[in-house]
Amino acid sequence: MARVTAGRAALKAERWLDARIEFAAAMRIDPKNTGGREVRRNAADALGELGPAAKEAVPALRKAQVDLSFDVQRAARAALKKIEP
């Protein structure tokens, strides 16, 4: 049982790190680039799935609420609701 729990925790930590890296990179992409918009939206979605474990990403997600893309704004708001219920 402990192995399963440790494995799940490791997977969650890996997903958290991947999401943080992707989101940090996405925030540096020109918002006028449509590919960048999709990356930013997906990163915000991934952070939202992590819930409260993604609390370190809150400042970046707050900035994303005023992104030029409505999809990114919506994803950032949804992620914030999951991270800070």
N, C-alpha and C positions, 0 to 999 in steps of 0.2 A: 504494500500500500504506500509506503514512504517513497518508493521509487517512482510510482505514478505521480504523486504529488510534486516531487522534486522535478520530474520531467516536465510537468505542466508549468511549473514556476519558471523553469529555464526557457521554455517556449514562449511564455508571456514576456519575459525579460528580453528575449531576442526580438520579438515583434515590436516591443516598445522602442528598442534601440533603432531598429530599421525604420519605424515610423518617424522618430525624431530626426534621423538623418535625412530622410526623404523630405520632411516638412521644412527643415532648415535649408536644404538645397532649393526647394521649391520657392521659398520666400525671396531667393536671390534671382529668380528668373524674371525676365521682363514680363509684366502683366499683360502686355499687348500680344504676347506670343500665345496662340491658342493651345499649343502643346503644353506650355507652362501652366496654363489655367487648369488643364485636366490633372496635371501632376499635383498642383496645389489642392485641388478639390479632393483627390484621392488620399493625399497625405492627411488632410483634415478629417476625412472619414475614418482613416486608420487610427488616428489619435482618439477619436470619439469611441471607437470600439474598445479601446483600452480602459476607458472610464477614468476613475480617480487616479489610477497609476500614471496618467499622463499630465498630472498637475503642473509639471515643469514647462509644459508647452502652452499654458494659458496665456502668457503675454503675446506670444506669436499668433495664437488663435484670435485674440482680441484685435490685433492689427489686421488680421485677415477678414474681419467683419466689415471692413471698408475697402476690400479688394475691388478692382474694376469689374470683376466677374460676379454676377449675381449667384452663380452656382457655388463659387468659393465662399461667398458671404454666408450663404445658407448652410453649407457644410460646416463652416466655422461655428456658426451659432448652434447648430445641432450638436457638434462635438463639445462645446462649452457646457451645454445642458447635461450631457452625460458625465463630464468630468467634475462639474460643480453642481450637483443636483440640488 
